[in-house]
């Protein structure tokens, strides 16, 4: 950012915008514990926000679900993320005045006006601009590193890279090429992790996740798109922090909304919460109204069992999915009740040595609609959900 000169302090209202900002503490972060968040949705004196005036751009990023599924197909897995991606992308100078902030380094100093010169986290167009920049970089370097550029286009979710390879030698080449392409655009990949430590030999220690301690500490894991990956055990799991006491509808819905499970690992558990949420809405309570006794009782029972969820782990690798010497089958199941319906898919792999591996792939659940339907109708809904899940997989 840069200080706004005194002779440019006052511009027409249509040419400037002041962004409110505040700090957010993220205890789980291994790099930036305190992050500054800019509120692009805050209304100005004219009752409009910056985000309402910005064009968000088309959706470019792949689906989280598909990225995670693809990540599970490689015997050698690799993850990393781009350091401060937004701050590496400069905006046009004529647009900087719509990203003004008020700041001072000391409470005894007068307030000063600054303008942000890079893409800003909190503005609606930031995800599009960052992904579009990566795509352009990949297009520019496609002739020299086609495979690395294809990965940059397809295996990134904003700044998170989840990819892999079928051999250590191939993985090393990919790591080197991806690094080179991104560095040519001014981007630095940090928090490198792999289930095979040798893959990251070319990466400086300071750019590896916890300097490769993750590879020897079985309790360590890296959070990738909402899922925790233990690279030493090569397993996936969902970690849920113990929620605080809840007394109102607002508090309970807030706790439920924080549980993110893109693969459906915890579906038998999270569907209970979805039903609970529907019951809350059916009671037509105000946001800060107390929770009815029966719903609160169900929640407390659920809360007392949350600690057991950390024990649920599944293999990341789906075992030779693309090998021609094995038989791979997808087995899908669906079921329904008067309250909900669900679908789940498992993969069954028969190796060339006769070994059989069966692994959970993904699951989806839906709460039954309020409109009364027959059980056979719900069974059809679950069959449709399974068909849609098959298409996604």
C-alpha positions as CSV (number, residue, x, y, z in Angstrom):
1,X,0.0,0.0,0.0
2,X,1.0,3.6,-0.4
3,X,0.3,6.9,1.5
4,X,-2.2,9.1,-0.4
5,X,-0.6,12.5,-1.1
6,X,-2.4,15.5,0.5
7,X,-3.3,16.9,-2.9
8,X,-5.2,13.7,-3.7
9,X,-7.0,13.3,-0.3
10,X,-10.4,14.4,-1.6
11,X,-11.8,12.8,-4.8
12,X,-15.4,12.7,-6.1
13,X,-17.4,10.1,-4.2
14,X,-17.6,7.9,-7.3
15,X,-13.8,7.6,-7.6
16,X,-12.9,6.6,-4.0
17,X,-14.0,4.1,-1.4
18,X,-12.8,3.6,2.2
19,X,-12.6,-0.1,3.3
20,X,-13.2,-0.9,7.0
21,X,-10.8,-3.5,8.3
22,X,-10.1,-5.6,11.4
23,X,-7.8,-8.3,12.6
24,X,-8.8,-12.0,12.8
25,X,-6.8,-14.4,15.0
26,X,-6.4,-17.9,13.6
27,X,-4.8,-20.1,16.2
28,X,-4.6,-23.1,13.9
29,X,-2.5,-21.3,11.3
30,X,1.1,-22.3,11.1
31,X,2.2,-19.1,9.3
32,X,-0.1,-16.1,9.8
33,X,-1.7,-16.1,13.3
34,X,-3.2,-12.6,12.8
35,X,-4.7,-11.8,9.5
36,X,-6.1,-8.4,8.5
37,X,-9.6,-8.7,6.9
38,X,-11.1,-6.0,4.7
39,X,-14.8,-5.7,4.6
40,X,-15.8,-5.1,1.0
41,X,-19.5,-5.7,1.9
42,X,-19.7,-2.7,4.4
43,X,-22.1,0.0,3.3
44,X,-20.8,3.5,2.7
45,X,-22.7,6.7,3.4
46,X,-24.5,6.3,0.0
47,X,-25.9,2.9,1.2
48,X,-23.8,0.9,-1.3
49,X,-20.9,-1.3,-0.7
50,X,-17.8,-1.8,-2.8
51,X,-18.7,-5.4,-3.5
52,X,-22.0,-4.3,-5.0
53,X,-20.2,-2.2,-7.5
54,X,-17.5,-4.7,-8.4
55,X,-17.9,-7.3,-11.2
56,X,-17.1,-10.7,-9.5
57,X,-16.2,-12.4,-12.8
58,X,-17.1,-16.0,-13.9
59,X,-16.4,-19.0,-11.7
60,X,-13.0,-20.4,-12.7
61,X,-11.9,-22.6,-9.8
62,X,-12.6,-26.3,-9.9
63,X,-15.0,-27.8,-7.4
64,X,-13.5,-28.6,-4.0
65,X,-15.1,-32.1,-4.1
66,X,-13.4,-32.9,-7.5
67,X,-10.0,-31.6,-6.4
68,X,-10.1,-33.8,-3.2
69,X,-11.2,-36.9,-5.2
70,X,-8.4,-36.3,-7.7
71,X,-5.9,-35.9,-4.9
72,X,-6.8,-39.4,-3.7
73,X,-5.9,-41.0,-7.0
74,X,-2.1,-40.5,-6.7
75,X,0.1,-42.9,-4.8
76,X,2.5,-40.0,-4.2
77,X,0.6,-36.9,-2.9
78,X,1.9,-33.3,-2.9
79,X,0.4,-30.3,-1.3
80,X,1.5,-26.6,-1.0
81,X,0.0,-23.1,-1.0
82,X,1.0,-19.8,-2.5
83,X,2.3,-17.3,0.0
84,X,0.1,-14.2,0.2
85,X,-1.3,-14.7,-3.3
86,X,-3.4,-11.6,-3.3
87,X,-0.5,-9.4,-2.3
88,X,1.5,-10.6,-5.3
89,X,-1.0,-9.4,-7.8
90,X,-0.9,-5.6,-8.5
91,X,-4.1,-3.8,-9.6
92,X,-4.2,-0.9,-12.1
93,X,-3.1,2.3,-10.5
94,X,-6.4,4.1,-11.5
95,X,-8.3,1.5,-9.4
96,X,-6.3,1.9,-6.2
97,X,-8.4,4.8,-4.8
98,X,-11.5,2.5,-4.4
99,X,-9.3,0.5,-2.0
100,X,-8.5,3.3,0.5
101,X,-8.0,2.6,4.2
102,X,-7.5,4.7,7.3
103,X,-4.4,3.6,9.3
104,X,-1.8,4.7,11.8
105,X,1.1,2.8,13.2
106,X,0.8,4.4,16.7
107,X,-2.2,5.5,18.7
108,X,-0.4,8.8,19.4
109,X,0.0,9.6,15.6
110,X,-2.7,11.3,13.5
111,X,-4.8,9.1,11.1
112,X,-3.4,8.8,7.6
113,X,-5.1,7.7,4.3
114,X,-3.5,4.9,2.4
115,X,-4.5,3.0,-0.8
116,X,-4.0,-0.7,-1.4
117,X,-2.1,-1.4,-4.6
118,X,-2.8,-5.2,-4.8
119,X,-5.8,-7.5,-5.0
120,X,-7.5,-7.3,-1.6
121,X,-8.9,-10.1,0.4
122,X,-12.5,-9.3,1.2
123,X,-13.5,-7.9,-2.1
124,X,-15.8,-10.0,-4.3
125,X,-13.6,-10.1,-7.3
126,X,-10.4,-11.2,-5.5
127,X,-10.9,-15.0,-6.1
128,X,-11.5,-14.5,-9.8
129,X,-8.5,-12.1,-10.2
130,X,-6.1,-14.5,-8.5
131,X,-7.2,-17.6,-10.4
132,X,-7.3,-15.7,-13.7
133,X,-3.7,-14.5,-13.1
134,X,-2.6,-18.1,-12.4
135,X,-4.3,-19.2,-15.6
136,X,-2.6,-16.5,-17.6
137,X,0.8,-17.5,-16.2
138,X,0.1,-21.1,-17.1
139,X,-0.9,-20.1,-20.6
140,X,2.3,-18.0,-21.0
141,X,4.5,-20.9,-19.9
142,X,2.6,-23.7,-21.6
143,X,5.2,-24.2,-24.3
144,X,8.1,-24.8,-21.9
145,X,6.3,-26.8,-19.1
146,X,3.0,-28.2,-20.4
147,X,2.4,-30.7,-17.6
148,X,3.2,-28.2,-14.8
149,X,0.9,-25.6,-16.4
150,X,-1.9,-28.1,-16.7
151,X,-1.6,-28.8,-13.0
152,X,-1.6,-25.1,-12.2
153,X,-4.9,-24.7,-14.2
154,X,-6.6,-27.8,-12.8
155,X,-5.2,-28.7,-9.4
156,X,-5.3,-25.4,-7.6
157,X,-8.2,-24.1,-5.5
158,X,-7.4,-20.4,-5.3
159,X,-3.9,-20.6,-3.5
160,X,-4.0,-24.3,-2.4
161,X,-2.3,-26.9,-4.6
162,X,-3.3,-30.6,-4.3
163,X,-1.7,-32.8,-6.8
164,X,0.5,-35.9,-7.1
165,X,2.4,-38.4,-9.2
166,X,2.9,-42.1,-9.8
167,X,6.6,-42.2,-9.1
168,X,9.1,-40.4,-6.9
169,X,11.2,-39.3,-10.0
170,X,8.1,-37.9,-11.7
171,X,7.0,-36.2,-8.5
172,X,10.4,-34.5,-8.2
173,X,10.2,-33.2,-11.7
174,X,6.7,-31.8,-11.2
175,X,7.7,-30.1,-7.9
176,X,10.6,-28.4,-9.6
177,X,8.6,-27.4,-12.7
178,X,5.6,-26.1,-10.8
179,X,8.0,-24.1,-8.6
180,X,9.8,-22.6,-11.6
181,X,6.7,-21.6,-13.4
182,X,5.1,-19.9,-10.4
183,X,8.4,-18.1,-9.4
184,X,8.5,-16.7,-13.0
185,X,5.3,-14.9,-12.1
186,X,6.5,-13.7,-8.7
187,X,4.7,-16.4,-6.7
188,X,6.3,-18.4,-3.9
189,X,5.0,-21.8,-2.9
190,X,5.1,-22.5,0.9
191,X,4.0,-25.3,3.2
192,X,5.1,-28.1,0.9
193,X,4.1,-31.5,2.2
194,X,4.2,-35.0,0.8
195,X,3.7,-38.6,2.0
196,X,7.1,-39.3,0.5
197,X,9.7,-37.0,2.1
198,X,12.3,-37.5,-0.7
199,X,10.0,-35.8,-3.2
200,X,10.7,-32.4,-1.5
201,X,14.5,-32.7,-1.6
202,X,14.7,-29.6,-3.9
203,X,12.5,-27.4,-1.6
204,X,14.3,-25.2,0.9
205,X,13.6,-26.2,4.5
206,X,11.8,-22.8,5.3
207,X,9.3,-23.5,2.5
208,X,8.3,-27.0,3.8
209,X,5.4,-27.5,6.2
210,X,6.9,-27.3,9.7
211,X,10.3,-28.1,8.1
212,X,9.2,-31.7,7.3
213,X,8.4,-32.4,11.0
214,X,5.0,-33.5,9.7
215,X,6.7,-36.6,8.2
216,X,7.9,-37.9,11.5
217,X,5.2,-36.8,13.9
218,X,2.2,-39.1,13.6
219,X,-0.1,-36.6,15.3
220,X,0.7,-33.9,12.9
221,X,-1.6,-33.1,9.9
222,X,-2.0,-30.4,7.4
223,X,-5.5,-28.9,6.6
224,X,-6.3,-29.1,3.0
225,X,-9.6,-27.6,1.8
226,X,-11.4,-28.4,5.1
227,X,-10.0,-31.9,5.4
228,X,-7.0,-32.8,7.6
229,X,-4.3,-34.9,5.9
230,X,-1.8,-36.8,8.0
231,X,1.0,-37.2,5.5
232,X,2.9,-39.6,7.7
233,X,0.0,-42.1,7.9
234,X,-1.4,-40.9,4.6
235,X,-4.9,-40.7,6.0
236,X,-7.7,-38.2,5.9
237,X,-9.9,-37.1,8.7
238,X,-12.3,-34.3,9.8
239,X,-11.3,-32.5,13.0
240,X,-14.0,-30.7,15.0
241,X,-13.1,-28.4,17.8
242,X,-15.2,-28.7,21.0
243,X,-18.0,-26.2,20.6
244,X,-18.9,-23.8,23.3
245,X,-22.2,-23.9,25.2
246,X,-25.1,-22.9,23.1
247,X,-28.4,-21.4,24.3
248,X,-29.9,-19.6,21.3
249,X,-30.9,-20.5,17.7
250,X,-28.2,-18.1,16.4
251,X,-25.4,-19.9,18.5
252,X,-26.5,-23.4,17.5
253,X,-26.7,-22.6,13.8
254,X,-23.3,-20.9,14.0
255,X,-21.8,-24.1,15.4
256,X,-23.4,-26.3,12.8
257,X,-22.3,-24.0,9.9
258,X,-18.6,-24.4,11.0
259,X,-18.6,-28.1,10.3
260,X,-17.2,-28.5,6.7
261,X,-17.1,-32.0,5.3
262,X,-16.8,-31.9,1.5
263,X,-16.3,-35.6,1.0
264,X,-19.1,-36.6,3.4
265,X,-16.8,-38.5,5.7
266,X,-19.0,-37.7,8.7
267,X,-22.3,-37.9,6.9
268,X,-24.0,-40.2,9.4
269,X,-23.2,-37.6,12.0
270,X,-23.8,-34.4,10.1
271,X,-27.3,-35.5,8.9
272,X,-28.4,-35.4,12.5
273,X,-27.3,-31.8,12.6
274,X,-29.2,-31.0,9.4
275,X,-32.3,-32.5,10.9
276,X,-31.8,-30.5,14.0
277,X,-31.4,-27.3,11.9
278,X,-34.7,-28.0,10.1
279,X,-36.4,-28.5,13.5
280,X,-35.1,-25.2,14.6
281,X,-36.5,-23.4,11.5
282,X,-39.9,-25.2,11.9
283,X,-40.2,-23.8,15.4
284,X,-40.1,-20.3,13.8
285,X,-37.9,-18.9,16.6
286,X,-36.2,-15.5,16.7
287,X,-32.5,-15.6,16.2
288,X,-31.7,-14.9,19.8
289,X,-34.6,-17.0,21.3
290,X,-33.9,-19.9,23.6
291,X,-33.7,-23.4,22.2
292,X,-36.7,-25.7,22.9
293,X,-35.9,-28.4,25.5
294,X,-36.2,-31.4,23.2
295,X,-33.8,-29.9,20.6
296,X,-31.4,-28.8,23.3
297,X,-31.4,-32.3,24.7
298,X,-30.6,-33.8,21.3
299,X,-27.8,-31.3,20.8
300,X,-26.2,-32.0,24.2
301,X,-26.3,-35.8,23.5
302,X,-24.6,-35.1,20.1
303,X,-22.1,-32.7,21.7
304,X,-21.0,-35.3,24.3
305,X,-20.0,-37.7,21.5
306,X,-18.1,-35.2,19.3
307,X,-14.8,-36.2,20.7
308,X,-15.1,-39.6,19.1
309,X,-15.1,-38.1,15.6
310,X,-11.4,-37.5,15.7
311,X,-10.9,-41.3,15.6
312,X,-12.5,-41.6,12.2
313,X,-9.7,-41.8,9.6
314,X,-9.7,-43.2,6.0
315,X,-6.9,-43.9,3.6
316,X,-6.2,-41.0,1.2
317,X,-4.9,-43.2,-1.6
318,X,-7.6,-45.1,-3.6
319,X,-5.2,-47.9,-4.6
320,X,-4.1,-48.3,-8.3
321,X,-7.2,-46.7,-9.7
322,X,-5.6,-46.1,-13.1
323,X,-3.6,-49.4,-13.4
324,X,-4.6,-51.7,-16.2
325,X,-3.6,-54.8,-14.2
326,X,-6.4,-54.5,-11.6
327,X,-10.2,-54.6,-11.5
328,X,-11.8,-51.4,-10.1
329,X,-15.4,-51.3,-9.2
330,X,-17.6,-48.6,-7.7
331,X,-20.3,-49.8,-5.3
332,X,-23.1,-47.4,-4.5
333,X,-25.7,-47.6,-1.8
334,X,-28.7,-45.4,-1.0
335,X,-31.5,-45.3,1.5
336,X,-34.2,-43.1,2.8
337,X,-36.5,-42.5,5.8
338,X,-39.2,-40.0,6.6
339,X,-36.6,-37.5,7.9
340,X,-33.7,-37.8,5.5
341,X,-32.1,-39.7,2.6
342,X,-28.5,-40.5,1.7
343,X,-26.1,-42.0,-0.8
344,X,-22.6,-43.4,-0.5
345,X,-20.0,-44.8,-2.8
346,X,-17.2,-47.2,-2.1
347,X,-14.4,-48.3,-4.4
348,X,-13.3,-52.0,-4.6
349,X,-9.9,-52.7,-6.1
350,X,-8.6,-56.1,-7.0
351,X,-4.8,-56.0,-7.4
352,X,-2.8,-58.2,-9.7
353,X,-1.5,-60.0,-6.6
354,X,-5.1,-61.0,-5.6
355,X,-5.4,-58.5,-2.8
356,X,-8.7,-56.7,-2.3
357,X,-9.1,-53.2,-1.0
358,X,-12.4,-51.5,-0.2
359,X,-12.3,-47.8,0.6
360,X,-14.9,-45.1,1.2
361,X,-15.0,-42.6,-1.7
362,X,-17.8,-40.1,-0.9
363,X,-21.2,-39.6,0.5
364,X,-24.1,-37.1,0.2
365,X,-27.1,-36.6,2.5
366,X,-30.3,-34.5,2.2
367,X,-32.9,-33.6,4.8
368,X,-36.4,-34.7,3.7
369,X,-38.5,-31.7,2.5
370,X,-41.3,-30.3,4.7
371,X,-43.8,-31.4,2.1
372,X,-45.1,-34.8,3.1
373,X,-44.0,-37.6,0.7
374,X,-44.4,-41.3,0.8
375,X,-41.4,-43.5,1.7
376,X,-41.2,-45.0,-1.9
377,X,-40.9,-41.4,-3.2
378,X,-38.1,-40.7,-0.7
379,X,-36.4,-43.9,-1.9
380,X,-36.5,-42.5,-5.5
381,X,-35.0,-39.3,-4.2
382,X,-32.1,-41.3,-2.7
383,X,-31.6,-43.2,-5.9
384,X,-31.4,-39.8,-7.8
385,X,-28.9,-38.6,-5.2
386,X,-26.8,-41.7,-5.8
387,X,-26.9,-41.2,-9.6
388,X,-25.8,-37.6,-9.2
389,X,-23.0,-38.7,-6.9
390,X,-21.9,-41.3,-9.4
391,X,-21.6,-38.6,-12.0
392,X,-19.5,-36.4,-9.7
393,X,-17.2,-39.3,-9.0
